[in-house]
Amino acid sequence: MPFEHTSKPILDARSFYQRQLKFMLYAFSFLTICLGIGMVGYHSIAGLDWVSSYHNATMILSGMGEIDHMPTNSAKLFSGTYALLSGVVFLVTIAVMLSPVVHRFLHRLHVEEPDEE
């Protein structure tokens, strides 16, 4: 996933959009994996059915909070840990999605324009 060096020209629009799409797919894949971890945890540790596990995992991952009461201490520990990690997941996802845009902006600042003499 390396970006072009400042000595290289800025990517054309088509290549930039392809890169942006690729990074959005990376972020979506990361979110999907984290959602799967939450669903498996809620299903196996808290004993929730798959739909309730999905519901709780998505609500925690989106920052809205849990829905169901956690019956055991291990379920409460999982839920709390998953909530803490979900905050980091949110920040990483936003950073991955914005990195091509930020790089393009910073690259434009470093491009030397040709002398008009």
N, CA, C and O atoms as CSV, one atom per row, in Angstrom:
chain,resi,resn,atom,element,x,y,z
A,1,MET,N,N,0.808,-1.196,0.000
A,1,MET,CA,C,0.000,0.000,0.000
A,1,MET,C,C,0.857,1.268,0.000
A,1,MET,O,O,0.424,2.285,0.541
A,2,PRO,N,N,2.033,1.242,-0.577
A,2,PRO,CA,C,2.842,2.461,-0.533
A,2,PRO,C,C,2.265,3.551,-1.428
A,2,PRO,O,O,1.689,3.282,-2.482
A,3,PHE,N,N,2.433,4.767,-0.983
A,3,PHE,CA,C,2.033,5.922,-1.774
A,3,PHE,C,C,3.224,6.384,-2.597
A,3,PHE,O,O,4.361,6.006,-2.316
A,4,GLU,N,N,2.969,7.194,-3.605
A,4,GLU,CA,C,4.066,7.702,-4.415
A,4,GLU,C,C,4.859,8.741,-3.629
A,4,GLU,O,O,4.318,9.448,-2.779
A,5,HIS,N,N,6.134,8.815,-3.930
A,5,HIS,CA,C,7.039,9.750,-3.264
A,5,HIS,C,C,6.752,11.169,-3.748
A,5,HIS,O,O,6.154,11.362,-4.806
A,6,THR,N,N,7.176,12.144,-2.977
A,6,THR,CA,C,6.927,13.536,-3.362
A,6,THR,C,C,7.653,13.924,-4.640
A,6,THR,O,O,7.264,14.886,-5.301
A,7,SER,N,N,8.700,13.191,-4.998
A,7,SER,CA,C,9.404,13.492,-6.248
A,7,SER,C,C,8.650,12.957,-7.468
A,7,SER,O,O,8.957,13.340,-8.597
A,8,LYS,N,N,7.686,12.095,-7.257
A,8,LYS,CA,C,6.879,11.535,-8.349
A,8,LYS,C,C,5.679,12.447,-8.609
A,8,LYS,O,O,5.253,13.184,-7.720
A,9,PRO,N,N,5.137,12.399,-9.821
A,9,PRO,CA,C,3.948,13.224,-10.108
A,9,PRO,C,C,2.713,12.704,-9.360
A,9,PRO,O,O,2.654,11.546,-8.947
A,10,ILE,N,N,1.741,13.592,-9.202
A,10,ILE,CA,C,0.481,13.225,-8.551
A,10,ILE,C,C,-0.276,12.253,-9.454
A,10,ILE,O,O,-0.254,12.377,-10.678
A,11,LEU,N,N,-0.937,11.295,-8.834
A,11,LEU,CA,C,-1.722,10.326,-9.605
A,11,LEU,C,C,-2.845,11.015,-10.373
A,11,LEU,O,O,-3.394,12.025,-9.932
A,12,ASP,N,N,-3.171,10.451,-11.521
A,12,ASP,CA,C,-4.320,10.961,-12.260
A,12,ASP,C,C,-5.595,10.598,-11.492
A,12,ASP,O,O,-5.566,9.775,-10.577
A,13,ALA,N,N,-6.696,11.213,-11.871
A,13,ALA,CA,C,-7.959,11.042,-11.136
A,13,ALA,C,C,-8.419,9.589,-11.115
A,13,ALA,O,O,-8.878,9.102,-10.082
A,14,ARG,N,N,-8.304,8.894,-12.240
A,14,ARG,CA,C,-8.756,7.504,-12.305
A,14,ARG,C,C,-7.973,6.620,-11.330
A,14,ARG,O,O,-8.564,5.818,-10.607
A,15,SER,N,N,-6.660,6.765,-11.309
A,15,SER,CA,C,-5.828,5.970,-10.394
A,15,SER,C,C,-6.114,6.332,-8.943
A,15,SER,O,O,-6.111,5.470,-8.064
A,16,PHE,N,N,-6.360,7.621,-8.702
A,16,PHE,CA,C,-6.686,8.044,-7.342
A,16,PHE,C,C,-7.992,7.416,-6.872
A,16,PHE,O,O,-8.076,6.940,-5.739
A,17,TYR,N,N,-9.010,7.409,-7.726
A,17,TYR,CA,C,-10.293,6.811,-7.344
A,17,TYR,C,C,-10.166,5.304,-7.141
A,17,TYR,O,O,-10.820,4.736,-6.266
A,18,GLN,N,N,-9.337,4.665,-7.937
A,18,GLN,CA,C,-9.094,3.234,-7.741
A,18,GLN,C,C,-8.419,2.985,-6.397
A,18,GLN,O,O,-8.765,2.043,-5.684
A,19,ARG,N,N,-7.452,3.841,-6.056
A,19,ARG,CA,C,-6.777,3.714,-4.763
A,19,ARG,C,C,-7.764,3.953,-3.625
A,19,ARG,O,O,-7.759,3.223,-2.633
A,20,GLN,N,N,-8.607,4.966,-3.763
A,20,GLN,CA,C,-9.593,5.263,-2.727
A,20,GLN,C,C,-10.544,4.092,-2.535
A,20,GLN,O,O,-10.867,3.733,-1.403
A,21,LEU,N,N,-10.993,3.496,-3.630
A,21,LEU,CA,C,-11.872,2.334,-3.546
A,21,LEU,C,C,-11.172,1.167,-2.860
A,21,LEU,O,O,-11.778,0.472,-2.045
A,22,LYS,N,N,-9.908,0.950,-3.183
A,22,LYS,CA,C,-9.145,-0.130,-2.565
A,22,LYS,C,C,-9.028,0.081,-1.053
A,22,LYS,O,O,-9.192,-0.863,-0.280
A,23,PHE,N,N,-8.748,1.303,-0.637
A,23,PHE,CA,C,-8.622,1.582,0.790
A,23,PHE,C,C,-9.972,1.473,1.497
A,23,PHE,O,O,-10.026,1.065,2.657
A,24,MET,N,N,-11.054,1.830,0.821
A,24,MET,CA,C,-12.378,1.653,1.418
A,24,MET,C,C,-12.703,0.168,1.570
A,24,MET,O,O,-13.339,-0.230,2.546
A,25,LEU,N,N,-12.273,-0.648,0.616
A,25,LEU,CA,C,-12.460,-2.098,0.745
A,25,LEU,C,C,-11.645,-2.656,1.904
A,25,LEU,O,O,-12.114,-3.542,2.619
A,26,TYR,N,N,-10.422,-2.147,2.100
A,26,TYR,CA,C,-9.618,-2.558,3.259
A,26,TYR,C,C,-10.355,-2.222,4.557
A,26,TYR,O,O,-10.439,-3.052,5.462
A,27,ALA,N,N,-10.885,-1.005,4.642
A,27,ALA,CA,C,-11.592,-0.580,5.849
A,27,ALA,C,C,-12.844,-1.418,6.072
A,27,ALA,O,O,-13.123,-1.825,7.199
A,28,PHE,N,N,-13.600,-1.679,5.008
A,28,PHE,CA,C,-14.808,-2.498,5.122
A,28,PHE,C,C,-14.460,-3.920,5.552
A,28,PHE,O,O,-15.170,-4.513,6.365
A,29,SER,N,N,-13.376,-4.470,5.013
A,29,SER,CA,C,-12.941,-5.816,5.404
A,29,SER,C,C,-12.562,-5.856,6.879
A,29,SER,O,O,-12.905,-6.800,7.590
A,30,PHE,N,N,-11.853,-4.826,7.333
A,30,PHE,CA,C,-11.464,-4.748,8.742
A,30,PHE,C,C,-12.699,-4.679,9.636
A,30,PHE,O,O,-12.762,-5.357,10.661
A,31,LEU,N,N,-13.679,-3.864,9.251
A,31,LEU,CA,C,-14.924,-3.777,10.020
A,31,LEU,C,C,-15.670,-5.106,10.038
A,31,LEU,O,O,-16.222,-5.498,11.066
A,32,THR,N,N,-15.687,-5.792,8.911
A,32,THR,CA,C,-16.375,-7.080,8.827
A,32,THR,C,C,-15.723,-8.113,9.734
A,32,THR,O,O,-16.417,-8.879,10.402
A,33,ILE,N,N,-14.396,-8.138,9.762
A,33,ILE,CA,C,-13.681,-9.066,10.646
A,33,ILE,C,C,-13.989,-8.748,12.103
A,33,ILE,O,O,-14.248,-9.654,12.895
A,34,CYS,N,N,-13.962,-7.475,12.459
A,34,CYS,CA,C,-14.257,-7.087,13.847
A,34,CYS,C,C,-15.706,-7.385,14.214
A,34,CYS,O,O,-15.991,-7.771,15.348
A,35,LEU,N,N,-16.612,-7.213,13.277
A,35,LEU,CA,C,-18.011,-7.571,13.515
A,35,LEU,C,C,-18.141,-9.070,13.742
A,35,LEU,O,O,-18.881,-9.501,14.627
A,36,GLY,N,N,-17.434,-9.864,12.956
A,36,GLY,CA,C,-17.452,-11.319,13.131
A,36,GLY,C,C,-16.926,-11.736,14.490
A,36,GLY,O,O,-17.484,-12.630,15.128
A,37,ILE,N,N,-15.851,-11.093,14.941
A,37,ILE,CA,C,-15.305,-11.390,16.271
A,37,ILE,C,C,-16.345,-11.088,17.343
A,37,ILE,O,O,-16.533,-11.874,18.272
A,38,GLY,N,N,-17.017,-9.955,17.215
A,38,GLY,CA,C,-18.052,-9.600,18.184
A,38,GLY,C,C,-19.214,-10.568,18.172
A,38,GLY,O,O,-19.721,-10.948,19.228
A,39,MET,N,N,-19.639,-10.966,16.992
A,39,MET,CA,C,-20.759,-11.910,16.899
A,39,MET,C,C,-20.410,-13.255,17.520
A,39,MET,O,O,-21.207,-13.821,18.268
A,40,VAL,N,N,-19.230,-13.766,17.214
A,40,VAL,CA,C,-18.814,-15.054,17.788
A,40,VAL,C,C,-18.690,-14.937,19.301
A,40,VAL,O,O,-19.082,-15.850,20.027
A,41,GLY,N,N,-18.151,-13.829,19.780
A,41,GLY,CA,C,-18.022,-13.630,21.221
A,41,GLY,C,C,-19.360,-13.567,21.930
A,41,GLY,O,O,-19.560,-14.224,22.951
A,42,TYR,N,N,-20.270,-12.781,21.393
A,42,TYR,CA,C,-21.594,-12.691,22.012
A,42,TYR,C,C,-22.345,-14.015,21.938
A,42,TYR,O,O,-23.081,-14.366,22.860
A,43,HIS,N,N,-22.163,-14.741,20.857
A,43,HIS,CA,C,-22.850,-16.026,20.715
A,43,HIS,C,C,-22.265,-17.080,21.660
A,43,HIS,O,O,-23.010,-17.791,22.334
A,44,SER,N,N,-20.944,-17.179,21.710
A,44,SER,CA,C,-20.331,-18.249,22.505
A,44,SER,C,C,-20.178,-17.891,23.981
A,44,SER,O,O,-20.328,-18.762,24.838
A,45,ILE,N,N,-19.886,-16.644,24.292
A,45,ILE,CA,C,-19.650,-16.270,25.693
A,45,ILE,C,C,-20.941,-15.855,26.389
A,45,ILE,O,O,-21.208,-16.288,27.510
A,46,ALA,N,N,-21.741,-15.021,25.733
A,46,ALA,CA,C,-22.974,-14.535,26.368
A,46,ALA,C,C,-24.162,-15.449,26.116
A,46,ALA,O,O,-25.197,-15.309,26.769
A,47,GLY,N,N,-24.031,-16.388,25.176
A,47,GLY,CA,C,-25.115,-17.323,24.905
A,47,GLY,C,C,-26.273,-16.728,24.127
A,47,GLY,O,O,-27.387,-17.250,24.181
A,48,LEU,N,N,-26.030,-15.642,23.403
A,48,LEU,CA,C,-27.095,-15.027,22.612
A,48,LEU,C,C,-27.247,-15.760,21.281
A,48,LEU,O,O,-26.302,-16.377,20.790
A,49,ASP,N,N,-28.456,-15.685,20.702
A,49,ASP,CA,C,-28.637,-16.263,19.366
A,49,ASP,C,C,-27.900,-15.378,18.353
A,49,ASP,O,O,-27.456,-14.282,18.695
A,50,TRP,N,N,-27.770,-15.852,17.106
A,50,TRP,CA,C,-26.954,-15.156,16.113
A,50,TRP,C,C,-27.492,-13.772,15.762
A,50,TRP,O,O,-26.715,-12.841,15.549
A,51,VAL,N,N,-28.797,-13.631,15.701
A,51,VAL,CA,C,-29.372,-12.323,15.361
A,51,VAL,C,C,-29.115,-11.323,16.486
A,51,VAL,O,O,-28.748,-10.176,16.227
A,52,SER,N,N,-29.304,-11.750,17.722
A,52,SER,CA,C,-29.019,-10.869,18.862
A,52,SER,C,C,-27.527,-10.571,18.961
A,52,SER,O,O,-27.134,-9.463,19.329
A,53,SER,N,N,-26.705,-11.551,18.637
A,53,SER,CA,C,-25.253,-11.335,18.633
A,53,SER,C,C,-24.871,-10.289,17.595
A,53,SER,O,O,-24.064,-9.400,17.866
A,54,TYR,N,N,-25.457,-10.399,16.404
A,54,TYR,CA,C,-25.214,-9.407,15.354
A,54,TYR,C,C,-25.678,-8.023,15.805
A,54,TYR,O,O,-24.975,-7.030,15.619
A,55,HIS,N,N,-26.860,-7.971,16.397
A,55,HIS,CA,C,-27.423,-6.697,16.839
A,55,HIS,C,C,-26.529,-6.038,17.884
A,55,HIS,O,O,-26.223,-4.851,17.778
A,56,ASN,N,N,-26.112,-6.794,18.884
A,56,ASN,CA,C,-25.246,-6.238,19.920
A,56,ASN,C,C,-23.894,-5.821,19.359
A,56,ASN,O,O,-23.387,-4.751,19.695
A,57,ALA,N,N,-23.305,-6.656,18.507
A,57,ALA,CA,C,-21.986,-6.342,17.958
A,57,ALA,C,C,-22.027,-5.083,17.094
A,57,ALA,O,O,-21.121,-4.253,17.170
A,58,THR,N,N,-23.062,-4.932,16.280
A,58,THR,CA,C,-23.150,-3.732,15.445
A,58,THR,C,C,-23.416,-2.483,16.279
A,58,THR,O,O,-22.888,-1.413,15.976
A,59,MET,N,N,-24.215,-2.607,17.309
A,59,MET,CA,C,-24.489,-1.451,18.155
A,59,MET,C,C,-23.238,-1.012,18.912
A,59,MET,O,O,-22.974,0.184,19.031
A,60,ILE,N,N,-22.473,-1.963,19.419
A,60,ILE,CA,C,-21.225,-1.625,20.103
A,60,ILE,C,C,-20.227,-1.043,19.106
A,60,ILE,O,O,-19.577,-0.038,19.392
A,61,LEU,N,N,-20.106,-1.670,17.943
A,61,LEU,CA,C,-19.147,-1.226,16.932
A,61,LEU,C,C,-19.471,0.172,16.421
A,61,LEU,O,O,-18.566,0.923,16.057
A,62,SER,N,N,-20.737,0.524,16.390
A,62,SER,CA,C,-21.124,1.860,15.924
A,62,SER,C,C,-21.111,2.895,17.044
A,62,SER,O,O,-21.341,4.078,16.792
A,63,GLY,N,N,-20.847,2.469,18.266
A,63,GLY,CA,C,-20.760,3.404,19.379
A,63,GLY,C,C,-22.077,3.693,20.066
A,63,GLY,O,O,-22.158,4.619,20.872
A,64,MET,N,N,-23.110,2.927,19.768
A,64,MET,CA,C,-24.428,3.180,20.341
A,64,MET,C,C,-24.631,2.520,21.705
A,64,MET,O,O,-25.492,2.952,22.471
A,65,GLY,N,N,-23.870,1.501,22.016
A,65,GLY,CA,C,-24.024,0.803,23.290
A,65,GLY,C,C,-24.717,-0.529,23.123
A,65,GLY,O,O,-25.357,-0.799,22.107
A,66,GLU,N,N,-24.572,-1.366,24.156
A,66,GLU,CA,C,-25.140,-2.713,24.043
A,66,GLU,C,C,-26.643,-2.704,24.278
A,66,GLU,O,O,-27.192,-1.774,24.870
A,67,ILE,N,N,-27.289,-3.751,23.805
A,67,ILE,CA,C,-28.743,-3.861,23.879
A,67,ILE,C,C,-29.158,-4.836,24.970
A,67,ILE,O,O,-29.966,-4.499,25.836
A,68,ASP,N,N,-28.606,-6.046,24.928
A,68,ASP,CA,C,-29.015,-7.106,25.847
A,68,ASP,C,C,-28.208,-7.065,27.137
A,68,ASP,O,O,-27.056,-6.632,27.162
A,69,HIS,N,N,-28.842,-7.527,28.200
A,69,HIS,CA,C,-28.177,-7.664,29.489
A,69,HIS,C,C,-27.230,-8.858,29.416
A,69,HIS,O,O,-27.597,-9.925,28.923
A,70,MET,N,N,-26.016,-8.667,29.909
A,70,MET,CA,C,-25.035,-9.755,29.902
A,70,MET,C,C,-25.219,-10.599,31.166
A,70,MET,O,O,-25.130,-10.074,32.276
A,71,PRO,N,N,-25.474,-11.900,31.006
A,71,PRO,CA,C,-25.860,-12.742,32.137
A,71,PRO,C,C,-24.717,-13.141,33.071
A,71,PRO,O,O,-24.951,-13.359,34.260
A,72,THR,N,N,-23.489,-13.242,32.563
A,72,THR,CA,C,-22.379,-13.723,33.396
A,72,THR,C,C,-21.273,-12.678,33.434
A,72,THR,O,O,-21.245,-11.735,32.643
A,73,ASN,N,N,-20.358,-12.880,34.391
A,73,ASN,CA,C,-19.222,-11.969,34.492
A,73,ASN,C,C,-18.319,-12.054,33.264
A,73,ASN,O,O,-17.794,-11.040,32.806
A,74,SER,N,N,-18.140,-13.258,32.733
A,74,SER,CA,C,-17.301,-13.387,31.540
A,74,SER,C,C,-17.936,-12.667,30.349
A,74,SER,O,O,-17.225,-12.081,29.532
A,75,ALA,N,N,-19.252,-12.705,30.247
A,75,ALA,CA,C,-19.941,-11.981,29.174
A,75,ALA,C,C,-19.788,-10.472,29.358
A,75,ALA,O,O,-19.628,-9.738,28.384
A,76,LYS,N,N,-19.838,-10.017,30.599
A,76,LYS,CA,C,-19.655,-8.591,30.873
A,76,LYS,C,C,-18.232,-8.152,30.546
A,76,LYS,O,O,-18.023,-7.071,29.994
A,77,LEU,N,N,-17.251,-8.993,30.887
A,77,LEU,CA,C,-15.862,-8.673,30.558
A,77,LEU,C,C,-15.650,-8.634,29.044
A,77,LEU,O,O,-14.979,-7.740,28.529
A,78,PHE,N,N,-16.222,-9.601,28.340
A,78,PHE,CA,C,-16.110,-9.583,26.878
A,78,PHE,C,C,-16.756,-8.333,26.304
A,78,PHE,O,O,-16.177,-7.670,25.444
A,79,SER,N,N,-17.944,-8.012,26.773
A,79,SER,CA,C,-18.675,-6.863,26.253
A,79,SER,C,C,-17.895,-5.564,26.473
A,79,SER,O,O,-17.816,-4.722,25.578
A,80,GLY,N,N,-17.328,-5.409,27.652
A,80,GLY,CA,C,-16.544,-4.209,27.947
A,80,GLY,C,C,-15.280,-4.120,27.112
A,80,GLY,O,O,-14.939,-3.054,26.598
A,81,THR,N,N,-14.587,-5.244,26.978
A,81,THR,CA,C,-13.365,-5.269,26.173
A,81,THR,C,C,-13.678,-5.004,24.709
A,81,THR,O,O,-12.960,-4.261,24.040
A,82,TYR,N,N,-14.739,-5.606,24.216
A,82,TYR,CA,C,-15.145,-5.396,22.826
A,82,TYR,C,C,-15.525,-3.931,22.592
A,82,TYR,O,O,-15.235,-3.378,21.531
A,83,ALA,N,N,-16.163,-3.311,23.566
A,83,ALA,CA,C,-16.532,-1.899,23.432
A,83,ALA,C,C,-15.285,-1.019,23.377
A,83,ALA,O,O,-15.226,-0.082,22.581
A,84,LEU,N,N,-14.290,-1.312,24.215
A,84,LEU,CA,C,-13.049,-0.536,24.182
A,84,LEU,C,C,-12.333,-0.694,22.846
A,84,LEU,O,O,-11.870,0.286,22.262
A,85,LEU,N,N,-12.247,-1.914,22.371
A,85,LEU,CA,C,-11.574,-2.159,21.098
A,85,LEU,C,C,-12.348,-1.575,19.924
A,85,LEU,O,O,-11.755,-1.202,18.912
A,86,SER,N,N,-13.663,-1.495,20.054
A,86,SER,CA,C,-14.475,-0.934,18.973
A,86,SER,C,C,-14.182,0.549,18.759
A,86,SER,O,O,-14.267,1.045,17.636
A,87,GLY,N,N,-13.841,1.246,19.821
A,87,GLY,CA,C,-13.450,2.649,19.671
A,87,GLY,C,C,-12.193,2.790,18.836
A,87,GLY,O,O,-12.093,3.688,17.999
A,88,VAL,N,N,-11.235,1.905,19.061
A,88,VAL,CA,C,-9.999,1.909,18.276
A,88,VAL,C,C,-10.295,1.507,16.832
A,88,VAL,O,O,-9.734,2.078,15.897
A,89,VAL,N,N,-11.171,0.531,16.655
A,89,VAL,CA,C,-11.549,0.083,15.308
A,89,VAL,C,C,-12.151,1.244,14.521
A,89,VAL,O,O,-11.853,1.413,13.339
A,90,PHE,N,N,-12.983,2.032,15.160
A,90,PHE,CA,C,-13.594,3.184,14.493
A,90,PHE,C,C,-12.526,4.165,14.015
A,90,PHE,O,O,-12.564,4.627,12.875
A,91,LEU,N,N,-11.574,4.479,14.895
A,91,LEU,CA,C,-10.519,5.423,14.531
A,91,LEU,C,C,-9.638,4.888,13.406
A,91,LEU,O,O,-9.284,5.629,12.489
A,92,VAL,N,N,-9.286,3.613,13.471
A,92,VAL,CA,C,-8.451,3.007,12.426
A,92,VAL,C,C,-9.190,3.002,11.093
A,92,VAL,O,O,-8.596,3.286,10.052
A,93,THR,N,N,-10.463,2.687,11.118
A,93,THR,CA,C,-11.254,2.650,9.890
A,93,THR,C,C,-11.310,4.027,9.231
A,93,THR,O,O,-11.137,4.140,8.017
A,94,ILE,N,N,-11.545,5.053,10.008
A,94,ILE,CA,C,-11.579,6.415,9.466
A,94,ILE,C,C,-10.210,6.797,8.916
A,94,ILE,O,O,-10.120,7.400,7.846
A,95,ALA,N,N,-9.141,6.451,9.637
A,95,ALA,CA,C,-7.791,6.774,9.170
A,95,ALA,C,C,-7.471,6.082,7.849
A,95,ALA,O,O,-6.886,6.692,6.955
A,96,VAL,N,N,-7.847,4.821,7.723
A,96,VAL,CA,C,-7.580,4.085,6.482
A,96,VAL,C,C,-8.364,4.698,5.321
A,96,VAL,O,O,-7.830,4.839,4.221
A,97,MET,N,N,-9.613,5.057,5.556
A,97,MET,CA,C,-10.422,5.620,4.474
A,97,MET,C,C,-9.940,7.008,4.054
A,97,MET,O,O,-10.040,7.364,2.880
A,98,LEU,N,N,-9.421,7.790,4.990
A,98,LEU,CA,C,-9.000,9.152,4.669
A,98,LEU,C,C,-7.549,9.260,4.218
A,98,LEU,O,O,-7.153,10.298,3.688
A,99,SER,N,N,-6.749,8.222,4.412
A,99,SER,CA,C,-5.319,8.334,4.109
A,99,SER,C,C,-5.023,8.675,2.647
A,99,SER,O,O,-4.121,9.480,2.415
A,100,PRO,N,N,-5.717,8.123,1.643
A,100,PRO,CA,C,-5.415,8.561,0.274
A,100,PRO,C,C,-5.735,10.040,0.029
A,100,PRO,O,O,-5.012,10.720,-0.700
A,101,VAL,N,N,-6.800,10.530,0.630
A,101,VAL,CA,C,-7.179,11.931,0.449
A,101,VAL,C,C,-6.153,12.846,1.110
A,101,VAL,O,O,-5.730,13.839,0.518
A,102,VAL,N,N,-5.757,12.514,2.329
A,102,VAL,CA,C,-4.767,13.322,3.043
A,102,VAL,C,C,-3.433,13.280,2.304
A,102,VAL,O,O,-2.766,14.306,2.171
A,103,HIS,N,N,-3.041,12.101,1.824
A,103,HIS,CA,C,-1.784,11.995,1.085
A,103,HIS,C,C,-1.820,12.846,-0.178
A,103,HIS,O,O,-0.845,13.527,-0.494
A,104,ARG,N,N,-2.917,12.812,-0.889
A,104,ARG,CA,C,-3.025,13.608,-2.123
A,104,ARG,C,C,-2.925,15.094,-1.815
A,104,ARG,O,O,-2.257,15.835,-2.536
A,105,PHE,N,N,-3.582,15.533,-0.753
A,105,PHE,CA,C,-3.521,16.939,-0.350
A,105,PHE,C,C,-2.089,17.336,0.004
A,105,PHE,O,O,-1.592,18.364,-0.458
A,106,LEU,N,N,-1.427,16.517,0.828
A,106,LEU,CA,C,-0.051,16.832,1.215
A,106,LEU,C,C,0.896,16.753,0.020
A,106,LEU,O,O,1.847,17.530,-0.071
A,107,HIS,N,N,0.642,15.830,-0.887
A,107,HIS,CA,C,1.475,15.712,-2.080
A,107,HIS,C,C,1.349,16.966,-2.943
A,107,HIS,O,O,2.344,17.432,-3.498
A,108,ARG,N,N,0.167,17.507,-3.063
A,108,ARG,CA,C,-0.030,18.737,-3.845
A,108,ARG,C,C,0.763,19.901,-3.257
A,108,ARG,O,O,1.230,20.769,-3.995
A,109,LEU,N,N,0.917,19.925,-1.947
A,109,LEU,CA,C,1.679,21.005,-1.317
A,109,LEU,C,C,3.162,20.926,-1.659
A,109,LEU,O,O,3.856,21.942,-1.640
A,110,HIS,N,N,3.653,19.730,-1.971
A,110,HIS,CA,C,5.075,19.537,-2.224
A,110,HIS,C,C,5.440,19.513,-3.704
A,110,HIS,O,O,6.619,19.400,-4.038
A,111,VAL,N,N,4.479,19.613,-4.577
A,111,VAL,CA,C,4.768,19.576,-6.011
A,111,VAL,C,C,5.364,20.913,-6.435
A,111,VAL,O,O,4.831,21.981,-6.132
A,112,GLU,N,N,6.481,20.821,-7.142
A,112,GLU,CA,C,7.107,22.036,-7.651
A,112,GLU,C,C,6.515,22.346,-9.021
A,112,GLU,O,O,6.470,21.490,-9.904
A,113,GLU,N,N,6.070,23.569,-9.176
A,113,GLU,CA,C,5.512,23.964,-10.461
A,113,GLU,C,C,6.651,24.382,-11.384
A,113,GLU,O,O,7.645,24.944,-10.925
A,114,PRO,N,N,6.517,24.113,-12.676
A,114,PRO,CA,C,7.595,24.467,-13.612
A,114,PRO,C,C,7.768,25.984,-13.717
A,114,PRO,O,O,6.809,26.751,-13.623
A,115,ASP,N,N,9.024,26.386,-13.916
A,115,ASP,CA,C,9.315,27.816,-14.065
A,115,ASP,C,C,8.782,28.308,-15.399
A,115,ASP,O,O,8.930,27.641,-16.423
A,116,GLU,N,N,8.171,29.465,-15.380
A,116,GLU,CA,C,7.633,30.041,-16.613
A,116,GLU,C,C,8.537,31.180,-17.063
A,116,GLU,O,O,8.236,32.347,-16.810
A,117,GLU,N,N,9.626,30.858,-17.718
A,117,GLU,CA,C,10.563,31.876,-18.190
A,117,GLU,C,C,10.647,31.897,-19.671
A,117,GLU,O,O,11.393,32.698,-20.235
